[in-house]
């Protein structure tokens, strides 16, 4: 009996937590690389260039949802359901259908955005010079559309490694090409600005050069996944030959199911991104009406998108990694109607998410100004104040992101879309009040995002409870990680204060404080009992980690 239980525990670790951690670590690494390369990129572009870059990227992200970002989720869910029922042939047919569909839609959207970039930038974005960056980004839409299908197929098969490696490759290429492209085109734009008498041409050209990296990175990631698929193809065909299920799903039926699965995912994911576009459009319009020049409000926007969002997105990457893993895992459990396993997966995913989100929230609050100086050499008040104010969104967005995926894994596809729609309405009302009545200018963008993410958390938590009767352990999920994070925050503040007085400088006090904070948080979390012994054993190399913890008495008695 114990042997059977051990085998089940091992399967759980291999199929769920380990795969989720692989993808989460890869996503965090890509975001760290993103933060690192944004430092020289920000210095090249300046706040105005970052404004053009960020604005064009928001439109790109929005169209990306329609062409590809919803596809990996849908493909992984449909493939996982068929693999759970041992229908390997039908799982592969899902991949073929999704591949053709995504390539066609991606190409159509690419052409639409490329030829409509000037109109979108002028009338929708109120920032005509963003068209240069948007045209470059549009080329990447068809590439990422096909890339998303390959990632979704591998995820549905239960392996996150190809996706993880491809994301790291994508970000490395992105970093190198973005910096080189921005530097070269900024120089060309400077010459054009002198000839045309338009000083913003230099940052606009530079932003377009920076977006070249996005396209190049996606292309190299596609080459890697295509190569991985060719290597794995004999295994896929062998599994198909061993599939004796007589019922073959028609491509018409698969396309219908794919569209029905994609539609609510598109809507809920679109709300997450459209609120950024709406925010920036409303912000620009109101700032202009209040007498600010384009240079002034684009500079404020550049701080928000280029500095604040860049840092906030790092811990959110971890949540996205676990979210991608939990969908096929939960889908398989739902297909088998295993209620106990469903609850266990939800509990473990939410707890591990909060274990990462809580210290990031406290760390951003305590080290806001040192981080802005460390990364961007910016000691002005606004970037640090934005980070302090918005650090709570790390916890809120991490939870709502994971909760969205949990609901999708539970086949509650419409719930995230409905909740996102309600949250968006409340969010826009809050943004208008903060901009027009309170006149918070750039701080209104952060404040309204707090309102949006909080609404999503409350609504998604209710939906999960209604869908499967799950109730979260408040103490071990929220209170203990937050307590450990607060202990970490106190020590981090003191360490940085002492090092700043004794040593000073831009790098050493902040770097050492971050390392010390990670060590203190890990010890505090272990001593407070945030993790059970089984939680630790379920991690990659978990048994070794558990033995070390026992040896140094890091676990509660």
Rosetta blueprint (number, residue, H / E / L):
1 X L
2 X H
3 X H
4 X H
5 X H
6 X H
7 X H
8 X H
9 X H
10 X H
11 X H
12 X H
13 X H
14 X H
15 X H
16 X H
17 X H
18 X H
19 X H
20 X H
21 X H
22 X H
23 X H
24 X H
25 X H
26 X H
27 X H
28 X H
29 X H
30 X H
31 X H
32 X H
33 X H
34 X H
35 X H
36 X H
37 X H
38 X H
39 X H
40 X H
41 X H
42 X H
43 X H
44 X H
45 X H
46 X H
47 X H
48 X H
49 X H
50 X H
51 X H
52 X H
53 X H
54 X H
55 X H
56 X H
57 X H
58 X H
59 X H
60 X H
61 X H
62 X H
63 X H
64 X H
65 X H
66 X H
67 X H
68 X H
69 X H
70 X H
71 X H
72 X H
73 X H
74 X H
75 X H
76 X H
77 X H
78 X H
79 X H
80 X H
81 X H
82 X H
83 X H
84 X H
85 X L
86 X L
87 X L
88 X H
89 X H
90 X H
91 X H
92 X H
93 X H
94 X H
95 X H
96 X H
97 X H
98 X H
99 X H
100 X H
101 X H
102 X H
103 X H
104 X H
105 X H
106 X H
107 X H
108 X H
109 X H
110 X H
111 X H
112 X H
113 X H
114 X H
115 X H
116 X H
117 X H
118 X H
119 X H
120 X H
121 X H
122 X H
123 X H
124 X H
125 X L
126 X L
127 X L
128 X H
129 X H
130 X H
131 X H
132 X H
133 X H
134 X H
135 X H
136 X H
137 X H
138 X H
139 X H
140 X H
141 X H
142 X H
143 X H
144 X H
145 X H
146 X H
147 X H
148 X H
149 X H
150 X H
151 X H
152 X H
153 X H
154 X H
155 X H
156 X H
157 X L
158 X L
159 X L
160 X L
161 X H
162 X H
163 X H
164 X H
165 X H
166 X H
167 X H
168 X H
169 X H
170 X H
171 X H
172 X H
173 X H
174 X H
175 X H
176 X H
177 X H
178 X H
179 X H
180 X H
181 X H
182 X H
183 X H
184 X H
185 X H
186 X H
187 X H
188 X H
189 X H
190 X H
191 X H
192 X H
193 X H
194 X H
195 X H
196 X H
197 X L
198 X L
199 X L
200 X L
201 X H
202 X H
203 X H
204 X H
205 X H
206 X H
207 X H
208 X H
209 X H
210 X H
211 X H
212 X H
213 X H
214 X H
215 X H
216 X H
217 X H
218 X H
219 X H
220 X H
221 X H
222 X H
223 X H
224 X H
225 X H
226 X H
227 X H
228 X H
229 X H
230 X H
231 X H
232 X H
233 X H
234 X H
235 X H
236 X H
237 X H
238 X H
239 X H
240 X H
241 X H
242 X L
243 X L
244 X L
245 X L
246 X L
247 X L
248 X L
249 X L
250 X L
251 X H
252 X H
253 X H
254 X H
255 X H
256 X H
257 X H
258 X H
259 X H
260 X H
261 X H
262 X H
263 X H
264 X H
265 X H
266 X H
267 X H
268 X H
269 X H
270 X H
271 X H
272 X H
273 X H
274 X H
275 X H
276 X H
277 X H
278 X H
279 X H
280 X H
281 X H
282 X H
283 X H
284 X H
285 X H
286 X H
287 X H
288 X H
289 X H
290 X L
291 X L
292 X L
293 X L
294 X H
295 X H
296 X H
297 X H
298 X H
299 X H
300 X H
301 X H
302 X H
303 X H
304 X H
305 X H
306 X H
307 X H
308 X H
309 X H
310 X H
311 X H
312 X H
313 X H
314 X H
315 X H
316 X H
317 X H
318 X H
319 X H
320 X H
321 X H
322 X H
323 X H
324 X H
325 X H
326 X H
327 X H
328 X H
329 X H
330 X H
331 X H
332 X H
333 X H
334 X H
335 X H
336 X L
337 X L
338 X L
339 X H
340 X H
341 X H
342 X H
343 X H
344 X H
345 X H
346 X H
347 X H
348 X H
349 X H
350 X H
351 X H
352 X H
353 X H
354 X H
355 X H
356 X H
357 X H
358 X H
359 X H
360 X H
361 X H
362 X H
363 X H
364 X H
365 X H
366 X H
367 X L
368 X H
369 X H
370 X H
371 X H
372 X H
373 X H
374 X H
375 X H
376 X H
377 X L
378 X L
379 X L
380 X L
381 X H
382 X H
383 X H
384 X H
385 X H
386 X H
387 X H
388 X H
389 X H
390 X H
391 X L
392 X H
393 X H
394 X H
395 X H
396 X H
397 X H
398 X H
399 X H
400 X H
401 X H
402 X H
403 X H
404 X H
405 X H
406 X H
407 X H
408 X H
409 X H
410 X L
411 X L
412 X L
413 X H
414 X H
415 X H
416 X H
417 X H
418 X H
419 X H
420 X H
421 X H
422 X H
423 X H
424 X H
425 X H
426 X H
427 X H
428 X H
429 X H
430 X H
431 X H
432 X H
433 X H
434 X H
435 X H
436 X H
437 X H
438 X L
439 X L
440 X L
441 X L
442 X H
443 X H
444 X H
445 X H
446 X H
447 X H
448 X H
449 X H
450 X H
451 X H
452 X H
453 X H
454 X H
455 X H
456 X H
457 X H
458 X H
459 X H
460 X H
461 X H
462 X H
463 X H
464 X H
465 X H
466 X H
467 X H
468 X H
469 X L
470 X L
471 X L
472 X L
473 X L
474 X H
475 X H
476 X H
477 X H
478 X H
479 X H
480 X H
481 X H
482 X H
483 X H
484 X H
485 X H
486 X H
487 X H
488 X H
489 X H
490 X H
491 X H
492 X H
493 X H
494 X H
495 X H
496 X H
497 X H
498 X H
499 X H
500 X H
501 X H
502 X H
503 X L
504 X L
505 X L
506 X L
507 X L
508 X H
509 X H
510 X H
511 X H
512 X H
513 X H
514 X H
515 X H
516 X H
517 X H
518 X H
519 X H
520 X H
521 X H
522 X H
523 X H
524 X H
525 X H
526 X H
527 X H
528 X L
529 X L
530 X L
531 X L
532 X L
533 X H
534 X H
535 X H
536 X H
537 X H
538 X L
539 X L
540 X L
541 X L
542 X H
543 X H
544 X H
545 X H
546 X H
547 X H
548 X H
549 X H
550 X H
551 X H
552 X L
553 X L
554 X L
555 X L
556 X L
557 X L
